[in-house]
């Protein structure tokens, strides 16, 4: 489980509400892939990500990778995560400090103590996957859906209410028309995961009368691609 390219997250973090840009998501995922998930956070909280490894993982021109890492570094410090329970929610940051060095070509991220229980000392109730599975995926919505599908891959199905879906992506005030949400978020994300993440996905709309109130996603690995 301690493969450098393996992303391991608590299932509570998989189901949390947050919003990251693609560059921020990629930076966070590389940082997480460097952690030893069964060990304490301790000195692991500071992780160094180089432009070279960022470019290599996501098949980028190194010049573009410099720009992408700088963009991610500029705002990641302010991004929040919201985890929910039956009594309410908690809010906390991904990182407490970021150092960007242009000439040396690296970023250092300092994970917060608050996120440590969701990334380290994990002995159950977690999801893991190879980071390379997302190397070609360019939609942050698709990345979140991919993680949800990995979370439930043994069952191969996930039902989610529309309101929870919006809350999960933090788009309660965006795409208020369901037709816009379907066209701009759901359908493009599913197509990208089928094209670039080796998944077969089908889904049904759950309705109350004519109104869509939720979704039933069914998914599996496209084993046919593994034959070539």
N, C-alpha and C positions, 0 to 999 in steps of 0.2 A: 504493500500500500504506500510505501514511501518512495515511489518513483518520482523523479524530479518533474516529469511531465504529467503527473496525475493531479487533478483537481479534486479535493475532498472537502465537502461542506456539510455541516449539520443540516438535517432536513428542515429545521426551523428557519434557517437562513435561506434555503431554497424557496420556502413559502413566504418569505418576508416581502414587504413592500419597499421598493427603492427604484430609482431611475438613474441610469448611467449612460453616457454617450458610448459609442463603439470603442473609441480610444481608451476611455476610462475603464470600460469593462475588460478590455484586453489587458491593460496594465494590472488591474486587480487580479485577474485570473492567472497571469504569469507569476505574480507575487505569491498567490495561494499555492500554486504548483510547486513552489520551492520549500514550503513548510513540511515538517514531519508531523502528520496529523495525530499521532499517538503520543507525542511528546508535549511537555508544557510549552507555552508560547516563549517565555523567557527571552533569551538572546535572539530567538527566531524573529522577533517582532520587527527587526530591521532587515529588509530584503533589497538586494541590489538587482536591478534589471537593466541590462545593457541594450543599446540600440541594435547591436548585431544579433542578439538572441531574439529581440522583439521582431526584427525584420525577417529573421529566419523562420520563426514560428508562424508568422502570418503572411509569408511570401510577399514581402514588401521591398521596394527599392530602399536602400539604407537612407537616402536623402529624405524620402517621405517618412521613414520611421523616426528620424530626428524631429520632424514637425509634429508627427502624431504623439510622440511621447511628451513633447513640450505642452501640447494642448491638453493632454490628459493630466499632466502635473499641475497645470494652472488652476483647475477647478475641483479635482478629486478631494482635496482637503475639506471642502465644504459640503460634500455629498453625505446624505443621511440614510440610514436604514431604519425601518420601522417594523418591529416584530409584534405580533398580536397574540393575545390569549383571551380567555373568557372574561377577564376582569378589565382589560384595557390594552394598552400597548406601551412599548419602550422605544425610544429613539436614541440613536447613537451614530457616531461617525465610523467610517471605514479606517481612516488613518489619522494620526495626530500630527504628523510632520511629513514633509516631502522635500527632498533635495534633488535638484536638477543640475547636472553639469554638462554643458554643451560640448566643451572641448574634449572631455574624457568620454563623452557618449554614454552616460548612464543616468538612471533615476534611482534614488533610494526612497522606499516607502517604509514608514514606521506605523505598523498596525496598532490600533488602540487596544487598551486592556479590555474594553467592553466587547470587542468582537472576538477576543481570544476563545471563549467557550464554544463558539460556533465553527472554529477552524482547527483547534488543537485539543488534545486530550480526548479525542473521539474514539469511543469503543463500541458504539452502536448508534442507531438512528441517524445515519449519515448517507450521503450520496457521493459516489465517485465516478469519474470518467477521465478518459485521456484528453488532454487539452488539444491535441492534434485533430480531434474530431471537429473542432470549431475553427480550424485554421483558415477555411475559405468563407466562413459565415460572416456577413457584413451587417446584419440587422441585429440591434440589441434586443428587439422583441423576439427574434428567432433564437437567440442565445438563452433567454429566459425560458422560452417554451421547451427548448432542448433539455434544460436542466430539470424542468418539471417532468418531462417524459422519462428521463433517466431515473428520477425519483420513484416513478411508478412502473418501471420497465417490467418487473416480474408479473404484475397484474396486466400490463398492456393496455390500460384504460384509465382515464382520469375525467371525472365529472367536476365541473366548476360552475358556480353561479356567475352570471354576467357582472353583477355588482362586485363580487370578489375578484373577478378577472380585472376589472378596471382598477380596483384598489391595489392589486398585486403589481400592476404596471405603473401605478400612480398617474393614471390618465382619466381620473374622475371628471375633470373639466375639459377634456379633449375628445374629439370625435363623438360628440353627444348623440348624433344620429347613428343608430346601429349600422346602417348601410355604409357609413364612412368608416366605422371601426372594422367592419368586415373587409372592406376594400383596401384599407391602408395599413391594417395591422395583422389581422388573422390570416387572410389568404396569402399575402406576400411572405409572411414568416413561415407558413407551412410549405409553400413552394420552395423556399430556399433550403429548408431542412431536408426536403425530399431530394433536391438537386445536389446539395453540398454536404449533407451530414448522414447520408446512407440510411434514411428512414422511410418507411411507408406509413402514411398517416391518413386516416379517415375521420370524419367528425360529423356530428349531428347537432342541429340546433334544438334546444329544449324550449318549448313554447307554452305560455299560458294564454290560451286563445290565439290571437294573432301576434302577440308580443313575445319576442325572444327574451328568455330569462336566464338561460345558461347554455352550456355546451357539454357534449360528451365526446371526448377525444379518444381515439383508438390508434395504437401505434406499435410498430415492430421494426426490427432491423431488416434492411433490404439484403437478405442473404444472397440473392442472385448476383449482386455486385461483387461479392467476395469470391465468386467463381472465376473471375477474369484476372 
